[in-house]
Amino acid sequence: MLFNSYPFILLFLPTILVVYHGLRHLERRRAAIGALVVASLFFYGWWNPIYLLLLVVLILVNYAAVQWLLRLPLTSPGMRKLALVVGVAGNLMVLGYFKYANFFIDNVNALGLAVNLAPIVLPLGISFFTFQKIALLVDTYQGKVKTLDFLDFALFVCFFPQLIAGPIVHHAEVMPQFRRAGSMDIETFAQGCAIFAIGLFKKVMLADSLAGYVKLTFDAAGAGTALSGAAAWSGVLAYTLQLYFDFSGYSDMAVGAALLFGIKLPLNFASPYQADSIIDFWRRWHRTVWRFLRE
């Protein structure tokens, strides 16, 4: 389910907003958080229900790993490090299987072996929610997490505005906001509507409009048609702008949708075409991924 799709805008988002804020006004915080978790799982399962099972299993296993770390005293550094290594390695093994198993088998078969493996479809957002779980495990190992409620943890992993492509957040950025689910002002809701609308405009009116021209140009070049210099450059620049407005629009819609629930996500897309170096460009393109890799 895409942010710019009719089912999301006309059905999914209005329904969960009514349910969430209705429960919030009744001061049913845990019920409101639970409804948001269920809605987020439904959002993810809409694409492929089989991978919903994967997400649920990963939530349960990682919650158990965090609880294991929380129960180990700081005076047992060896056991704490073992728990951290097991948790991080388990997450990376799952990520590595889905991202690189096909690549590995193809290279093995190129050596003359005959290894059969059904094509593996990469689950949506697996890199982002894997990195987010790893960040929480590390924070717990470092003693930054004292207690962890299961519903808050589940929402931390699967909160639908950030589930597919980030931003990657630390527990300290959103957990306190989940615990304050009973408080929200109309200004925050209005900001969310405005930011979501701006992102939707970028995605639909700009990125998707450019996509048609880009496809025609690249298809022509792929078919061997000789392009003029102007046509080639216009196709490349249109593709550059399409990528920019597509991810910029998504990032805005993610931030805006989260604000509708009173959750403020960190800025993720920071005008990368204003960068003065390649390093600065990648830092601006996906700030929270860069922060995760650095930390």
Buried (B, 14 or more C-beta within 10 A) or exposed (E): BBBBEEEBBEEBBEEBBEBBBEBBEEEBBEBBBBBBBBBBBBBBBBBEEEBBEBBBEBBEBBBEBBBBBBEBEEEEEEBBEEBBEEBBEBBEEBBEEBBEEBEEBEEEEEEEEEEEEEEBEEBBBBBBBBBBBBBBBBBBBEEEBEEBBEBBBBBBBBBBBBBBBBBBBBBEBBBEBBEEBBEBEEEBBEBBEEBBEBBBBBBBEBBBBBBEBBBEBBEBBEEEEEBEEEBBEBBEEBBEBBBBBBBBBBBBBBBBBBBBBBBBBBEBBBEBEEBEEEEEEBBBBBBBBBBBEEE
